[in-house]
Amino acid sequence: MGRPEKKRSGRYTYADYASWPEGERWELVDGIPYAMTPSPSTRHQRISLGLASELRKCLEGKQCEVLAAPMDVKLSEEDVVQPDAFVYCHPEQDKSDYVEGAPVVVVEVVSPTSGVHDRMRKLHLYARYGVKEYWIVSPEDQLVEVLVLADGVYSVADVFGRDDELASTQLPDVTIDLSCIFTDPPPPDQVKEGVPPYGRAVVDAPQ
């Protein structure tokens, strides 16, 4: 993901986007279409669906609703995205075919080809439209970074690992045991034992 594929003069709009074949998956950022990965990995799907399911459990009976990809979020006529999961809290945002306006929380599970798109383009896009909380999920490292918007800029509120209980800053009813989400074996710690040669050389250097 991340390479614009369709070419023409001028920007595309939601009307253009809605006319494209259903089998194609795109996102619009500033009117530029970006092709989405045809099929995420099974691990990606397990994590994104697991988080969406846990969010739904936490918010059962509440006003806020959880939806998962593929579902369009129309931020403007030239900005349409499909987050892996998101939470919105105003029923009038539901336009049946899409959700209009900024969700309260957006979840993106980063794949090997989507890092720049999720961590740069979409981060700036979500900040611009006022998404209050952005979860960036790293399957390889089994981490969830929770970013919170303040004065138009995201800062890291906390980082949660597979043995932690994730807590939302915007949704007080949401706590998620990440050991139920990251079900693969944990990545090994890469810690070198003893003094590395370059450290010893500095210590033993003549005065």
Summary of the structure (lengths in Angstrom):
residues: 207
radius of gyration: 20.0
end to end distance: 54.5
largest distance: 75.0
contacts: 549
relative contact order: 0.13
helix: 25%
strand: 30%
